[in-house]
Amino acid sequence: MKSPSTYLEWVHCFDLAKEGTHDEEVLSSIKNGSIDLTGGVGGRIASQLNDVIQIRLKRASDKFDRSLSFSGGDMNMLTNSLILLRKEFKFLIGLVQIPGMPESDVKMFIDIIKKQADLMQQSLETTSKSDRTGMLSSIIRRNRINNLGEI
């Protein structure tokens, strides 16, 4: 995949990111890409990024909910689902780190992603308190979806 340099090429990358089928290629090409933020391009790029983030977070949340409903109490399946959800958050953090984007914009997007991860983790922990065995709570705490490492 070619590293994007024009707005159209960036839109193509974002479209692929929305699909979720070429994540490694998208990240690689974005890291090597360049962009000229003049003429309102910066605002359009930010809007495209926001769309990708919203679509991917919604899809990841829906997928996680589906996997929980099908797990039937299987703790291994729950652990795998938590790991996949955390991986999605890490992908999005990598995605927003576009070379040439203002640091303030990158930080804003990272903060949005981290806040969503924190909210989801908090919700999972609150929900798991009703489990009398404590096993669910333990798995959720040990496999935190907001454990995104240093950015």
URNORTA-V706223 format. One record per backbone hydrogen bond with DSSP energy under -1.0 kcal/mol. CO is the residue of the C=O (numbers start at 0). NH is the residue of the N-H. If there is no record, write none. Layout:
co=<CO/CO>
nh=<NH/NH>
//
This chain:
co=<3/5/6/7/8/9/10/11/12/13/14/15/21/22/23/24/25/26/27/29/37/39/40/41/42/43/44/45/46/47/48/49/50/51/52/53/54/55/56/57/58/59/60/61/62/63/64/65/66/70/73/74/75/76/77/78/79/80/81/82/83/84/85/86/87/88/89/90/91/95/97/101/102/103/104/105/106/107/108/109/110/111/112/113/114/115/116/117/118/119/120/121/122/123/126/127/133/134/135/136/137/138/145>
nh=<33/9/10/11/12/13/14/15/16/17/18/19/25/26/27/28/29/30/31/32/40/43/44/45/46/47/48/49/50/51/52/53/54/55/56/57/58/59/60/61/62/63/64/65/66/67/68/69/70/73/77/78/79/80/81/82/83/84/85/86/87/88/89/90/91/92/93/94/95/97/100/105/106/107/108/109/110/111/112/113/114/115/116/117/118/119/120/121/122/123/124/125/126/127/129/130/137/138/139/140/141/142/147>
//
